[in-house]
Amino acid sequence: MRGSNVPGPAVGVALAHGAFNIVGGLWPLVHLRSFEWVFGPKSDEWLQMTTGGLLVSSGLAQLAAAPAPQGPAQARRIGLGTALTLLAVDLVYVPKRRIRPTYLLDAAMQAGWIAAWLRTARQGRSATA
C-alpha cells in the first residue's frame, strides 16, 4: 500500500537477506572452528576470512539501502549478485568434491534468495502497471 508505513516486500527481503549475509559472513570470522566443523577444513584461512568480510559488507550495504527510495532496487542487485555467485560456487565445487556436500544446504538457501528477489521484481512491475 502506498502511503502506509508498511514496508514493501522488497524492503523485507533486503533486510532479511542483508541480515543473513552478515550472520553468514561473521560465522567464520568469529568462530572458524565451528564453521569448518560444518563445511570442512580450509587450507587457505585467508580466503575464508576474505569471503566472510565480503559477505558482511554485502549484508551491511543491503541493510543500509533498504529504507532509501531506490534502496530496494540496489539491495536486489547486491543480493542477486551475491546469491548467484555463491550458488554457482556451491554447484560447481560440490560435484568436484572440492567442498563438502553440506554446501548444498547453502545452495538451497541461495536459490531461495534468488527466487525471493525475482518475486519482488515481478511484484514491483505489476504494482506500477
Buried (B, 14 or more C-beta within 10 A) or exposed (E): EEEEEEBBBBBBBBBBBBEBBBEBBBBBBEEBEEBBEEBEEBEEEEEBBEBBBBBBBBBBBBBBBBEEEEBBBBBBBBBBEBBBEBBEBBBEEBEEEEBBEEBBEBBEBBBEBBEBBEEBBEEBEEEEE
